[in-house]
Structures are given as C-alpha cells and as structure tokens.
Amino acid sequence: MTVIDDAFAGNADATVSGPVFDLQGRRVENPGKGLYIINNKKVIIK
C-alpha cells in the first residue's frame, strides 16, 4: 500500500519544468487533472 503524505495543489494551465510522471512511474507528456510527480514532489493538478 502506498501512502501520500504531502501533496501540492497546482493549476492545469501552469508551466512545469522537468518531466512529469504519473503514480505508476510512467512519463506524461500532457498532464490533465490528477495527481502527478513533478520535480520529485507529489502535485495535484485541479
């Protein structure tokens, strides 16, 4: 079981520097709404 301790809220229109990954570790080119890993941090995009 995976536990998410901290998550930061983001905006779907915000620019992201660096690669974006989903929770399964797959790289995402165009992230939509959801929970992602960006710059080694968990981010919620609303």
C-alpha positions as CSV (number, residue, x, y, z in Angstrom):
1,M,0.0,0.0,0.0
2,T,1.3,3.4,-0.9
3,V,0.6,6.4,1.3
4,I,0.7,10.0,0.0
5,D,2.0,12.2,2.9
6,D,2.1,15.6,1.2
7,A,0.7,17.0,-2.0
8,F,0.8,20.4,-3.5
9,A,-2.2,21.9,-5.4
10,G,-1.4,23.1,-8.9
11,N,-3.1,24.6,-11.9
12,A,-3.6,22.7,-15.2
13,D,-2.5,25.8,-17.0
14,A,0.7,26.3,-15.1
15,T,4.0,25.6,-16.8
16,V,6.1,22.8,-15.5
17,S,9.9,22.5,-15.6
18,G,11.2,19.0,-15.9
19,P,9.5,15.7,-16.6
20,V,6.0,14.8,-15.2
21,F,5.2,11.2,-14.1
22,D,2.0,9.5,-13.0
23,L,1.9,7.5,-9.8
24,Q,2.8,4.3,-11.7
25,G,6.1,5.9,-12.9
26,R,5.1,6.5,-16.5
27,R,6.1,9.7,-18.1
28,V,3.2,12.0,-19.0
29,E,3.5,14.5,-21.9
30,N,0.3,16.5,-21.4
31,P,-0.9,16.1,-17.8
32,G,-4.6,16.9,-17.2
33,K,-6.4,16.9,-13.9
34,G,-5.0,14.4,-11.4
35,L,-2.1,13.5,-9.1
36,Y,1.4,13.6,-10.6
37,I,5.1,13.5,-9.6
38,I,6.9,16.7,-10.7
39,N,10.4,17.5,-9.5
40,N,10.3,14.6,-7.0
41,K,7.2,16.1,-5.4
42,K,3.6,14.9,-5.5
43,V,1.4,17.6,-7.1
44,I,-2.4,17.7,-7.5
45,I,-3.5,19.4,-10.7
46,K,-7.0,20.7,-10.5
